[in-house]
Amino acid sequence: MPPTSRKKRRRPSAADARRRPKVCQFCKDKTDYIDYKDVAVLRKFMSDRGKIRARRVTGACPKHQREMAIAIKNAREMALLPYIAQRGQ
């Protein structure tokens, strides 16, 4: 049998260290309240499968991430957003 090769971990490059941190979109726009009826904004923070994206992906601050998650859950309850994506799409 041939020997199996292991994948090596990628070392962080200098470009990774210089990457600018993501800025919270809600803080930048000085949004007071994240409205559950604003489906277009909430869809930006959901994956194509209907999951809520993580803070490190969206760049939202902790306060707005919590508010956004609650708004998405309220919109799902009111049937404005799906709980999961439909199969075959």
N, C-alpha and C positions, 0 to 999 in steps of 0.2 A: 504494500500500500504506500502511496506517496505521502510524504509528510504534509500535514495541514499547515496552512499559513495563517498567522494571526494578524488582525488589523491593528495597526499602531494608532494610538491617539494622536490627534492633530494638535500641535503646539499652537498657542495663541500667537498670532503674528503682530507686527507693529501696527498694522491697519486695524486690528481688532481693538487695540488699546486707544486708538484715536477716534473711534466711532463715537459720534455725538449721542448723548442719551435722548431717548424719546421724551417729548414734552406732552403733558396732559392736554388733550384737545379742549376739555371743558374748562380748565384753568386758563388756558390761552384765550378762549372766547369769553371768559368771565361769566359762565353759565351759573345761575342761581339754583335752578331746578332741572333735573333730567325728567322730561315728560314721557310717560309710557305710551302716549298716543303718537309720538314722533317716531314712527316705525323706520323711516329712512335712516335716521341717525343710529337707532339701535341695531339695525342689520349690519352696520359696519363693524360692530363689536361682537358679532356672532360668526361662527364658522359655517361653511357650506352645509354641514350636517346638522346645524341648529344648536351647537354647543356655545356657551359663553366663553369668549377668548380670555386668556390669562392677562394679568397686568403687565408681565414682561413682554407680551406680544403687542398689546394695544398701547402701552406707554401711559396708561391712566394712573393718576395718583390714587392712594388707598381710599380716600374719601369718595371720590367719584367712581371708583371701581365698585364699591359697595352700593352706591346709589344706582349705578347703571345695571347691576345685577338684579336689584329689586325692581327696577323699571322693566327689564326684560321679562322677569317672572310675572309681573302684573299684566304686561302685554300678552303673554302666553295665556294667562288665565282668562283674559277678555277675548281670546281668539284672534288677536291682531298679528301674532307671530306663532309659528308652529313650534311644538315641543321637539320634534325631530323632523328631519328632511324625508321627503317621500322617496321610496325606492325607485330605481331605474332612471333617475334624472342626473 
